[in-house]
Amino acid sequence: MKTIISCLNLKGGCGKSSTIVNLGGVFSENKKKPLLIDLDEQQSSTHWARQGGDKFPFPVIPLSIETAGKVKSEIERLANEHKADTILIDTPPQLEDDALITALLSDIVLIPVSPSPLDLWAAQQAVNTIKDAREERGGKLPKAILIPSRVMNRTTLAKDIKGSLKAFGEPISPAISLRVAIAEAAIAGLPIGHYAPNSPGHKEFTNLWKFVNSQIRK
């Protein structure tokens, strides 16, 4: 059974593409067959994969959003074509209608949140969109995971962000720090685990992967 995991925030610059690409890398390290669907017009994930060429460990396919039905059928076709068992979706920022379409398709929605008031406000909008999707679907899906992202360790903002996120009432994953190696991995066109295995950044994304898996099994 395929799991669909999307990464969503209605504000740019929160580490959305970095989160989904590097998480996909950890899935591929653990005998999974991820497929990343890039719905973001900026195509950051697509450019990242193209930079790596044949060394990039899993397929990344750009796709435009039209309607939920068309996107769903195309994702199913691509998943079967690539024999994928995990579908990752990088979503466009700022467009609430597109966010709702993605949430309606997903089992889990990841919401990376940088430690700033603007990101927290955008995260609240994303959580509201997920609640709308749950109501429309008539169940508990999609699940949401809030991810403290681009965190600068030992700063007041880093200490405060988890407390701020608790108010949203959704699961909070281990944090992803702002690290030079993660930016270097993007330049190299590789996920962090393939660029710098066992680095602190790789360990953080491995912890995130474990947390996501724990939510999938619930």
Stockholm file with secondary structure:
# STOCKHOLM 1.0

chainA/1-218         MKTIISCLNLKGGCGKSSTIVNLGGVFSENKKKPLLIDLDEQQSSTHWARQGGDKFPFPVIPLSIETAGKVKSEIERLANEHKADTILIDTPPQLEDDALITALLSDIVLIPVSPSPLDLWAAQQAVNTIKDAREERGGKLPKAILIPSRVMNRTTLAKDIKGSLKAFGEPISPAISLRVAIAEAAIAGLPIGHYAPNSPGHKEFTNLWKFVNSQIRK
#=GR chainA/1-218 SS CCEEEEECCSSSSSSHHHHHHHHHHHHHHTTCCEEEEECCTTCHHHHHHHHHGGGSSSCEEECCCCCHHHHHHHHHHHHHHTTCSEEEEECCSSCHHHHHHHHHHCSEEEEEECSSHHHHHHHHHHHHHHHHHHHHHTSSCSEEEEEECSBCTTSHHHHHHHHHHHTTCSCBCCCCBCCHHHHHHHHHTSCHHHHSTTSHHHHHHHHHHHHHHHHHHC
#=GC SS_cons         CCEEEEECCSSSSSSHHHHHHHHHHHHHHTTCCEEEEECCTTCHHHHHHHHHGGGSSSCEEECCCCCHHHHHHHHHHHHHHTTCSEEEEECCSSCHHHHHHHHHHCSEEEEEECSSHHHHHHHHHHHHHHHHHHHHHTSSCSEEEEEECSBCTTSHHHHHHHHHHHTTCSCBCCCCBCCHHHHHHHHHTSCHHHHSTTSHHHHHHHHHHHHHHHHHHC
//
